[in-house]
Amino acid sequence: MKQLSRGKALLLFYSFDIILLVVLALSFLPFAKKEKGPQSQQSALLNPKYAQTVSKIVVSTPEHGIRSVVTLTKQSGIWTGTDSDSNDMFLWPADSKTVQNLIDYAIKVQSMYKKSDSARTWKSFALDEKNARSISFYGPEGEIFSSLYFGTMDPITRRTPFRTWEEQTVWDADSGIELYLSSDPSFWADPLIIPECLGTYTAKDGTSVELRRGKLLAISPGESNKPQEVVKVRSDSGRTAALAVYPKDDEFVIIPVFAADPSDSEKMKKLLSSFNYRYSVSAWTCAKILELR
């Protein structure tokens, strides 16, 4: 049998070593890929250039198998709202501070981390059409500025997964958005008995009146029911409110009717007269309202 020369033997030995090293290196590649940190980006939920021109916001959440929706619209410089709880029959003045806080949060640049590139994972994040909560921002011509779907917040990382209306990629953001993922009209409506759009009201003793309403109601007193009282107040802007008071169990229902000042524009007069909503107040708050007579 012919023996290999010493040089050829060494060459063959090193060749085997090189092949083994290459195979070993390739075998570790998948693990190296898995250990790579998550992809991230610095971005905002809403492009900051749209902050001043947002004209409509729609918030939708799944409630017992159906969608509960609040629609916020800017009219004559005033944010107004309708809701699916009342089949969009009622129009109420929205809380401009809460709406602005949402816009300010949405345009804030923050760190976002990629969770998935596959639409097949949407359901596991509660980002499918049935389970996702959504917020959409629109411009003055009805164009979509941003439409976002949010899933279930991770209790460990305290971050909320989301996707956009244009991509299937799943990202996550800090949980600050959770505050605004509500379709409860009472959360979005102006919280005061004399809403901000009317101006401020000063009581007889010179103090500013800032009584707060209770929960918005989708019920209406029967046509045969007469109000217990109708309290009429005039704000510093000249706009007026007539507050019809109806007793209900241990609380009271208030149905306000607003009227513009004669110097207001025709659009403003029409808007204020079109507000149509009602809310509950406690007995204590009702007593304070009666003191405004």
BELDA-V563863 format. One record per residue. RES is the residue in one small letter. PSI is psi in degrees with one decimal (NA if undefined). NEAR is the number of other ideal C-beta (glycine too) atoms within 12 Angstrom. Layout:
((RES/PSI/NEAR) (RES/PSI/NEAR))
//
This chain:
((m/131.9/3) (k/127.9/5) (q/148.4/7) (l/145.7/12) (s/159.6/10) (r/-39.3/10) (g/-42.7/10) (k/-35.3/13) (a/-43.7/13) (l/-39.8/13) (l/-42.9/14) (l/-39.4/15) (f/-47.3/15) (y/-32.2/14) (s/-44.5/14) (f/-40.2/14) (d/-44.6/14) (i/-43.1/14) (i/-43.0/14) (l/-40.2/14) (l/-40.9/14) (v/-45.4/14) (v/-42.2/13) (l/-41.4/13) (a/-42.9/14) (l/-34.7/13) (s/-23.2/12) (f/-8.4/14) (l/-46.8/14) (p/-38.0/11) (f/-38.2/12) (a/-37.5/12) (k/-39.0/9) (k/-32.6/10) (e/-7.1/10) (k/137.1/12) (g/157.9/10) (p/145.5/19) (q/139.8/16) (s/163.4/17) (q/154.9/16) (q/115.1/12) (s/177.4/25) (a/157.0/29) (l/-25.6/42) (l/131.2/35) (n/124.7/22) (p/-23.6/21) (k/-15.7/13) (y/-0.5/24) (a/-37.9/24) (q/-9.9/17) (t/7.5/20) (v/125.8/34) (s/-14.4/30) (k/141.9/33) (i/131.2/41) (v/124.5/35) (v/127.6/40) (s/134.0/30) (t/148.5/31) (p/127.3/25) (e/105.9/20) (h/44.7/7) (g/-5.4/9) (i/164.9/13) (r/129.6/23) (s/127.1/29) (v/134.6/30) (v/131.4/44) (t/120.0/34) (l/126.9/42) (t/138.0/31) (k/119.3/28) (q/125.5/26) (s/36.9/21) (g/2.8/17) (i/132.8/35) (w/128.8/36) (t/164.9/40) (g/149.9/43) (t/164.4/35) (d/152.8/37) (s/-18.4/25) (d/-32.5/31) (s/18.4/27) (n/33.9/11) (d/22.3/22) (m/-29.1/18) (f/140.3/31) (l/127.9/32) (w/153.1/44) (p/128.5/45) (a/161.3/40) (d/105.2/31) (s/-30.4/25) (k/-43.6/18) (t/-42.5/30) (v/-44.6/36) (q/-36.3/22) (n/-38.8/22) (l/-47.4/38) (i/-43.3/33) (d/-40.6/21) (y/-42.5/29) (a/-31.0/36) (i/-2.3/25) (k/126.5/23) (v/130.3/18) (q/168.2/25) (s/129.6/19) (m/140.8/29) (y/134.1/25) (k/131.4/25) (k/-32.8/28) (s/153.6/25) (d/4.4/16) (s/133.9/17) (a/-17.6/18) (r/-16.9/13) (t/-4.0/20) (w/-44.5/28) (k/-37.6/21) (s/-23.8/18) (f/3.5/31) (a/38.8/27) (l/7.3/36) (d/167.2/24) (e/-31.1/18) (k/-37.3/19) (n/-16.7/23) (a/146.8/31) (r/147.1/37) (s/151.6/37) (i/129.6/44) (s/137.5/33) (f/133.0/39) (y/154.1/25) (g/-179.1/22) (p/-22.3/16) (e/11.8/10) (g/5.6/13) (e/146.1/16) (i/120.8/24) (f/-40.9/34) (s/137.6/35) (s/121.4/27) (l/141.8/40) (y/130.3/40) (f/140.4/42) (g/-154.1/36) (t/129.4/27) (m/136.4/24) (d/118.5/23) (p/-17.6/10) (i/-51.8/8) (t/-15.2/17) (r/37.1/14) (r/153.0/29) (t/123.3/37) (p/149.0/38) (f/163.3/43) (r/161.2/38) (t/171.6/30) (w/-9.4/23) (e/-23.1/12) (e/158.9/20) (q/-6.5/21) (t/137.9/27) (v/125.6/38) (w/171.4/36) (d/153.5/35) (a/170.6/40) (d/160.7/25) (s/8.0/24) (g/-26.3/21) (i/-22.0/35) (e/-34.0/25) (l/-33.1/21) (y/0.5/35) (l/58.2/34) (s/134.7/26) (s/21.9/30) (d/115.2/24) (p/-28.7/39) (s/-28.0/30) (f/-37.5/29) (w/-21.1/40) (a/153.3/43) (d/128.9/36) (p/-4.9/28) (l/150.5/35) (i/-44.9/39) (i/96.1/38) (p/158.4/40) (e/-33.3/28) (c/-16.8/37) (l/-15.1/35) (g/-156.9/27) (t/153.6/23) (y/132.9/32) (t/128.2/18) (a/173.5/21) (k/-27.7/11) (d/4.9/9) (g/-3.0/8) (t/149.7/14) (s/135.7/15) (v/118.3/30) (e/49.4/19) (l/141.7/33) (r/141.4/24) (r/171.5/37) (g/-144.4/27) (k/139.3/24) (l/143.9/36) (l/145.0/28) (a/4.5/25) (i/161.1/20) (s/136.1/19) (p/149.0/20) (g/150.2/11) (e/-27.7/7) (s/-13.8/7) (n/124.5/16) (k/144.0/14) (p/148.4/28) (q/-38.3/20) (e/155.8/23) (v/112.0/22) (v/122.0/33) (k/130.7/24) (v/152.9/36) (r/130.8/24) (s/174.6/30) (d/-14.5/16) (s/-7.4/26) (g/-8.8/22) (r/149.3/35) (t/158.1/29) (a/133.7/38) (a/114.7/27) (l/105.8/39) (a/126.9/26) (v/124.2/35) (y/126.7/28) (p/142.8/20) (k/106.7/27) (d/-125.3/10) (d/3.7/13) (e/-170.2/22) (f/148.9/34) (v/131.3/36) (i/128.2/43) (i/108.9/35) (p/146.8/43) (v/126.3/25) (f/150.7/40) (a/143.6/26) (a/163.8/30) (d/147.4/20) (p/-26.2/13) (s/-8.3/11) (d/157.4/26) (s/163.0/16) (e/-36.4/13) (k/-41.7/15) (m/-41.3/26) (k/-43.3/21) (k/-41.1/19) (l/-50.3/29) (l/-36.6/36) (s/-16.8/21) (s/-9.9/26) (f/132.5/35) (n/93.4/24) (y/173.0/38) (r/156.9/36) (y/162.6/41) (s/153.6/29) (v/156.3/35) (s/167.6/23) (a/-37.2/18) (w/-46.1/16) (t/-39.2/29) (c/-41.2/32) (a/-38.7/17) (k/-36.5/28) (i/-41.7/39) (l/-26.9/24) (e/-12.9/19) (l/-7.2/31) (r/NA/16))
//
